[in-house]
Structure formats: C-alpha cells, structure tokens
Amino acid sequence: MSNVARWNTGPLISDVPTQRLWEFAERPTRPSGGIDAVAILALLRSESGAFEPSTIIIEQYRPPVDRYVIELPAGLISEGETPEETAIRELEEETGFKASGVIQSSPLLVSDPGMTNANMKLVTVDVPFPEKLEMPAQKLDPGEFITARIVELSKLRAEFQEYEKKGYVIDAKLDHFVSGFELAGKLNRSKQ
C-alpha cells in the first residue's frame, strides 16, 4: 500500500436511521501544522493597464478521473512550511511565475468531506507585470507534467466551455471561483 493515501472504514454512524460504516480515503502525510495542501489563485495585473486582470490555470492529467483536469496551481505543504510559503514556492515550480506577495489566505477548506479527510487553504497571491504577459520557464518536479496557461478573469467561463468540448473536466474549486466572480460582476452592474 502507498504511503500517499490510506483507505479506512469507520466510525460506525449511528445518528442516521440505518447504522452503517463509513469508508473514506485518508492522507497519512499531513504535516504537523494540520494542513495538507494549498491551491493558488494568482492574480496577474498589468502595472500599466496593458492587459486585463488575469490568472493562471493548469492542465493536468488526473488518474482517478482518467481525464485532464483544468485547475488552479496547487501543492502539498512541506513540514515546517506555512501555507503562504508553499503557495509562493509551488506557483514558481508549476508555472514559473513569482508572486510579489500574499493577498489573502482562506480558512481551512475541505473539497470532498464525504470521501476524504484531505484539507487545504486557498492562497491568493499578487503577480504584477509591467507590459507583456509571457510564460516563464516552469521548474517542475520529476514526474510532474503540467501545462500552465494565462487566462483573463473575464474569459474563464468561455475557456471552460472550450475545454469541455475537448473532453477536459473543470475542477470544482476553480469553477466555484469563476461563478463567484461572475455573480459579483452581475451584482455590481445591477447597482449602477
């Protein structure tokens, strides 16, 4: 069995009409800080207004769904590292971009609590650029195969539709962000 995940049974659930055992996957590599991983929302903005506010998404094959997934850059937290330090390190490794600072860090999040105890934080970082957006060289770990792309925030939904036509699947966390971004824009326009 791998040291990356463990399949557990338990505890007995008794506060439901029919008692049953609960099966779930567990990450046994959680660092002592209690947080497994980070997802990174990189906000790319032009200091001169040369391009619209953008972000970085990645394309990565995920064996559990047997498809390429469109998601935010992310990574596991190393022992002794803060979520914010991990976000800055992982962003540079997976995309080549260097964050100038952390804008905010979310509370502790879970993505699939019915299936796994894995948890994470969403760390939003600032990536300012002077004039032109160009993809820097990635610094991927051995065995990582990730394609990074820059997409304007206002065009993410259209990109998702194109990816779906190609058979890709969108990570729920990324889609939730885009839905919130779109809703905020609609609410803002309705106030004007």
Sequence and secondary structure as in RCSB ss.txt:
>XXXX:A:sequence
MSNVARWNTGPLISDVPTQRLWEFAERPTRPSGGIDAVAILALLRSESGAFEPSTIIIEQYRPPVDRYVIELPAG
LISEGETPEETAIRELEEETGFKASGVIQSSPLLVSDPGMTNANMKLVTVDVPFPEKLEMPAQKLDPGEFITARI
VELSKLRAEFQEYEKKGYVIDAKLDHFVSGFELAGKLNRSKQ
>XXXX:A:secstr
  SS EEEEEEEE SSSS EEEEEEE TT  TTS  EEEEEEEEEESSS S  EEEEEEEEETTTTEEEEE  EE
E  TT  HHHHHHHHHHHHH    SEEEEE   EES TTTB  EEEEEEEEEEESS          TT  EEEEE
EEGGGHHHHHHHHHHTT EE HHHHHHHHHHHHHHHHHHHH 
